[in-house]
């Protein structure tokens, strides 16, 4: 049956882009770049196993932030395999092994990718908030037909091209406040594991060789199709399943592809070549988590054939292979059509965050339940941008009020404030534990934010007993929940030199100026013109200036101290927002 899988040292170490501490979500620690390999005597002595598969690679204790009680709530997750929500029960109490299929790195990532990794970042953060020790593995595909085709177009080495786009992906994830996984394996670093798994599948009579290629035989796996509910004949060409008359069954898929001229290749028992797409995730998940772990996730488009094929391969290699929960997020659509590179109807993350704040994009993505389709539009992004500005401005004003008062604060708050805090946190816990219902949590933010603004700006609120204590308690619970959602900026408004740590309110204003095609000096000049018009009782001119600015997303705010401006939804889009 061959030798046991041994601890494999990559050809070169996994590389990560350093993320500035100020960009990392507060109190959420960094990842380790090493995982543990171990041997097992299961399945004829050749299963990959991870006896320490849930070893804590990261400090979990402060992941939820101080001030929010980390109760181990009963978490329900929708399992694609059973087609229903199930109570989450990890295989090892208190420890979670999670594998999420990563990008095929040959271009900049689009917002469909952003949705996948933001969705699973929310799950990762919430599991940590519930005090689970999470070993989160997310791979990079750096050996693939698309990568080779792109590299040939550019006259570049495929592996170098792919690694370059892996680094670009890290930059995008940093902007979106996605925490680094525990480990990020690349296909090109794991050929020994992939080859060893293919050997196991052949030894178990579930694959066959054809002129240097190796194909998985779907007829040898009677349960093929149980994840997707589709039949074998549905596995059609065009879904990374090549038409090949040499196959025993048209649905059979490649485990190993014989080398072609001008393509990268690795030596194997079947001759030089490279792995098929599906085998890589089976091999790498087994290497880092074992054949039996808790969560396997990805976009809904991976259910068939990718995840279906993963199940078949893993079970063929090891009969004890078992993944408890298959979790998939819905598509991002444009005009009700799935966004994808192959269809050419996509926006890259970079294109979007060039004109919108990255956390506005993140809020847009979690503003719809992760399993539902979400339609991308300027209206939705404008609405999300307006919402994050309101949240951060409220918290900034709250912080200012507390900083300007040196009075000794008491440890208590009024009963109605305590009720508001408890209701908000209970709504948060209940909604997140119901299959990560983030839209309900975002809606629940309205009450504590309104209460803060009442305390800050209304006559009654300013006179309330224990006002500062109430502000501190409300600000704390909102901050903690935003941290768990990945929406907590490094700062609200302080002037910072580093672009990656530029305060959120300043960035939001800069993005609004860019969308409006105006400079701040031009807006200040308009404010001055309007002030003079009002002074001269030229109210029609004054109103026209306000309306012209509102049309491009600049709202004027009058107060006894003068007129200021803030980003707003352009007038033409406000009616559409109201209709959504």
C-alpha angles and dihedrals in degrees: 000000000000132000130319118263107263130206104282122214110209119241086245129003122271108263129215134186108243110246115214112245091236091058094050113092108263117273094359106123130222129263131253117240095216132073131191123254119195139171129244136193094217120117099021093320097295109091116121105235137173109211087180092037095140098040107149105259092174138037106259102179099092100032094113096046128243116293098040115092110234100221117176095239122191102263121207120198130183110245114207089203095059095028092227142082115272135188108259111242115168120216090241115039112251095006130094131194112199130178122188122185109243134211129291095236111221103109142012113298121254129217091266085066089045090058093053095051097039089051093052092041088059090051091047092050094046093049088052091048087056086055098250117150102233127201100196116190121187119173136209120222103216097159113064144120092255092052092050092048092050092046091052090052091053097037090238134134107264096226093048091048091050094048090051090056091045087060091048089051089055090054091052092049090050091054090049092050093241109159116235113257121243090257137359111203122194124215094233090058094053108053093123091057093045094048092046092053092050088052089054092051092050091046088053090054095245099115138043138203125240118181096318095325124103121210131192112233108226090191088068091061109062093185093061108136098029094119097049099028089230129130126244092253089060089070093098135175116272095051096086088282108118125214107241126162090207091070120104089219124019088230093059111114135208122266093172130016122207115241119270127201113278095014128112113255143181129208117255139163087266095051133270116327145102137264127271117247101257101049094062096069093045090052098043096044089050091048094054104027106019126241091290118056141136115254134024115180147173143125121319090250089068095062089088128058103350102051092033088056092045090057092049094048096045093048091047090053095043126012090206091062109131134160114190102205130028108195126187133180126218127253130270106232137195113204088350092302122116113259111236142146092239091058092045092226099114140114118213120232088244092055092052098044090047087076103017130052111259091235090053087058090048092050090048090053096049092040087084122054108266095241095051124084114255123207116220116223140146088246092060093046092048090051092049091047091051090050097051090048090054092048095048094041090053092049091045092052089047092052091048092052091052094045093052094056117074095184117128108258124222125229096239136076131199116275094248091054091048089050090051092051094046093047092050094048093045090050088050094050094044094047097044091047089053096075094301098298095189097165090065091050092051090050090049090059089073097078100052091042091051090048090054091050091049090053091048103042114019124084092233093047094051090056096047118125114250089013097156092044089052092050092050093050094046093046090050097053092045091049092050094050092046088052091054090048091049092242099114111113123214089245139352105220116340114126109253128181099212115084090215091057099037108140116266098236091051091049092049091052092047092051090049090052090051092051092047092048089228134119123228090246089057091051092048089051090052090050090052091049090050092048090054091046091053091046089053091045091244091145096162090058091045092052092046092055091050091048094047091053093044089054090064096042102269116125121196117220118202121202138155087268094056138267125315133172136230136181115270140170109277113254094244090058099042093082090052090050091051090052094053 
